[in-house]
Amino acid sequence: MKGEIRRRVLEQRKMMSPKEVNEKSKKIQEKLFRTSYYQTSRTIMTYVDFQNEVETRSIIKRALNEGKNIVVPLCGPNFSLLPVKIDSFDDLEKGTRGILEPTKKHDIVDVKKLDIVLVPGITFDRSGHRLGYGLAYYDRFLTQLSPSTIIIALAYSFQLVQTLPFEDHDQKMNLIITENEMIHC
């Protein structure tokens, strides 16, 4: 069942035009910027968008311009994510699966100091369950966070489903932001 959901949603995302990605991403970003979570945050961990995911480069640029600390995941051993602080896009290079990752010259950030983690995914349900790419990088990582860290999924409305199958190790989102709504989970 998970495989069929992944295939269907990824195909729909792949069919999006650059204009559609840009327009929907801008709406999602504006909703994020208006949240008190974003406004009061000092340290934000975010993915770097890949293959028509909700665009995050504008979020990174704005947060850096506002003096916030930006942390980007680096794929480590045993399907782990290492939170690495970046100072600019020059600190990124193509890494695992062609996704932009931090160069290894920067320091790893204490996961307990992350105020927000922006999480990618393929699909989400309204209870906050997430279906990722199947390697559980984020599920393992999210268990390490401080209870005060806010976990936010950025998604297009078509990535929302009524319910998802989930397992005990699956980690839930606190908030899902789409171009049409914000869902507090």
C-alpha positions as CSV (number, residue, x, y, z in Angstrom):
1,M,0.0,0.0,0.0
2,K,2.8,2.5,0.9
3,G,4.5,1.8,-2.4
4,E,1.4,2.6,-4.4
5,I,0.8,5.8,-2.5
6,R,4.4,6.8,-3.0
7,R,4.3,6.1,-6.7
8,R,1.0,7.9,-7.3
9,V,2.0,11.1,-5.4
10,L,5.5,11.3,-6.8
11,E,4.1,11.0,-10.3
12,Q,1.7,13.8,-9.6
13,R,4.5,16.0,-8.2
14,K,6.7,15.2,-11.1
15,M,4.0,16.5,-13.5
16,M,4.0,19.9,-11.8
17,S,5.2,22.8,-14.0
18,P,7.9,25.1,-12.6
19,K,5.3,27.9,-12.5
20,E,3.0,25.8,-10.4
21,V,5.8,24.7,-8.0
22,N,6.8,28.4,-7.7
23,E,3.2,29.7,-7.1
24,K,2.3,27.0,-4.6
25,S,5.6,27.2,-2.8
26,K,5.3,31.0,-2.3
27,K,1.9,30.6,-0.7
28,I,3.3,27.9,1.6
29,Q,6.3,30.0,2.5
30,E,4.2,33.0,3.3
31,K,2.1,30.9,5.7
32,L,5.3,29.7,7.4
33,F,6.7,33.2,7.7
34,R,3.5,34.4,9.4
35,T,3.7,31.7,12.1
36,S,4.9,32.6,15.6
37,Y,7.1,29.5,15.3
38,Y,9.1,31.0,12.5
39,Q,9.1,34.6,13.9
40,T,10.5,33.6,17.3
41,S,12.9,30.9,16.0
42,R,16.7,31.3,16.1
43,T,17.7,28.0,14.6
44,I,15.9,26.3,11.7
45,M,16.7,23.0,10.1
46,T,15.5,22.6,6.6
47,Y,15.8,20.3,3.7
48,V,17.0,21.7,0.3
49,D,14.2,21.1,-2.2
50,F,14.6,18.4,-4.8
51,Q,12.5,17.1,-7.7
52,N,9.5,19.5,-7.3
53,E,9.4,19.4,-3.5
54,V,8.0,22.6,-1.9
55,E,10.8,25.1,-2.6
56,T,13.0,25.9,0.5
57,R,15.8,28.0,-1.0
58,S,13.8,31.2,-0.5
59,I,13.2,30.2,3.1
60,I,16.9,29.6,3.6
61,K,17.8,32.9,1.9
62,R,15.3,34.9,4.0
63,A,16.2,33.3,7.3
64,L,19.9,33.9,6.7
65,N,19.2,37.6,5.8
66,E,17.2,37.8,9.1
67,G,20.2,36.5,11.1
68,K,18.7,33.1,11.9
69,N,20.9,30.0,12.1
70,I,20.2,27.7,9.2
71,V,20.9,24.0,9.5
72,V,20.8,21.5,6.6
73,P,20.9,17.7,6.9
74,L,23.9,15.8,5.8
75,C,23.4,12.1,5.3
76,G,25.6,10.2,7.6
77,P,26.4,6.5,8.3
78,N,23.6,4.0,8.9
79,F,20.9,6.2,7.4
80,S,21.5,9.0,9.9
81,L,21.1,12.7,9.4
82,L,23.7,15.1,10.8
83,P,22.4,18.7,11.3
84,V,25.1,21.0,9.9
85,K,25.0,24.8,10.1
86,I,25.5,26.7,6.8
87,D,26.2,30.4,6.2
88,S,25.4,30.5,2.5
89,F,24.5,28.4,-0.5
90,D,28.3,28.1,-1.2
91,D,28.4,25.7,1.8
92,L,26.3,23.1,-0.2
93,E,27.3,20.5,-2.7
94,K,25.5,17.6,-4.4
95,G,25.5,14.6,-2.1
96,T,23.4,11.6,-1.4
97,R,20.9,10.9,-4.3
98,G,22.0,14.2,-5.9
99,I,20.5,16.3,-3.1
100,L,22.3,19.4,-2.0
101,E,24.0,18.8,1.3
102,P,26.5,20.8,3.5
103,T,30.1,20.4,2.8
104,K,31.9,18.6,5.7
105,K,33.9,21.6,6.8
106,H,31.2,23.0,9.1
107,D,30.2,22.0,12.6
108,I,27.4,19.7,13.5
109,V,24.7,21.5,15.6
110,D,23.3,20.0,18.8
111,V,19.8,18.7,17.9
112,K,18.4,20.0,21.1
113,K,19.1,23.6,19.9
114,L,16.8,23.3,16.9
115,D,13.7,25.5,17.2
116,I,12.1,24.2,14.0
117,V,12.7,21.3,11.7
118,L,11.1,21.6,8.2
119,V,10.5,18.0,7.0
120,P,10.1,16.8,3.4
121,G,7.8,13.9,2.6
122,I,5.7,12.3,-0.1
123,T,2.4,12.4,1.6
124,F,0.9,13.2,5.0
125,D,-2.4,12.7,6.8
126,R,-4.3,15.2,9.0
127,S,-3.1,13.4,12.2
128,G,0.5,14.3,11.3
129,H,1.6,11.0,10.0
130,R,4.2,11.1,7.2
131,L,5.2,8.8,4.4
132,G,8.7,9.6,3.3
133,Y,11.0,8.0,0.8
134,G,11.3,4.7,2.7
135,L,14.7,4.9,4.3
136,A,13.6,6.3,7.6
137,Y,16.3,9.0,7.8
138,Y,13.9,11.5,9.3
139,D,12.1,9.1,11.6
140,R,15.4,8.2,13.2
141,F,16.5,11.8,13.4
142,L,13.2,13.3,14.8
143,T,13.4,11.0,17.9
144,Q,16.5,12.9,19.0
145,L,14.8,16.4,19.1
146,S,13.9,18.4,22.2
147,P,10.2,18.2,23.1
148,S,10.0,22.0,22.4
149,T,11.2,21.6,18.7
150,I,8.4,22.2,16.3
151,I,8.3,19.7,13.4
152,I,6.7,21.2,10.3
153,A,5.9,19.5,7.0
154,L,5.7,21.7,3.9
155,A,3.4,20.0,1.3
156,Y,1.1,20.7,-1.6
157,S,-2.6,20.0,-0.9
158,F,-2.6,17.0,-3.2
159,Q,0.0,15.4,-0.8
160,L,-2.6,15.2,1.9
161,V,-4.6,12.0,2.4
162,Q,-7.3,11.0,4.9
163,T,-5.2,8.4,6.7
164,L,-1.8,6.7,6.2
165,P,-0.7,3.4,7.4
166,F,1.9,3.9,10.2
167,E,4.2,2.0,12.4
168,D,5.4,2.6,16.0
169,H,8.7,4.2,14.8
170,D,7.0,6.7,12.5
171,Q,7.3,10.2,13.8
172,K,4.4,12.7,13.6
173,M,4.4,16.3,12.4
174,N,3.3,19.1,14.7
175,L,2.1,21.3,11.8
176,I,1.5,20.7,8.1
177,I,1.4,23.8,5.8
178,T,-0.1,23.6,2.3
179,E,-0.9,26.3,-0.1
180,N,-4.5,26.1,1.1
181,E,-4.4,25.5,4.8
182,M,-2.4,25.0,8.0
183,I,-3.1,21.8,9.9
184,H,-2.1,21.6,13.6
185,C,-1.6,17.9,14.4
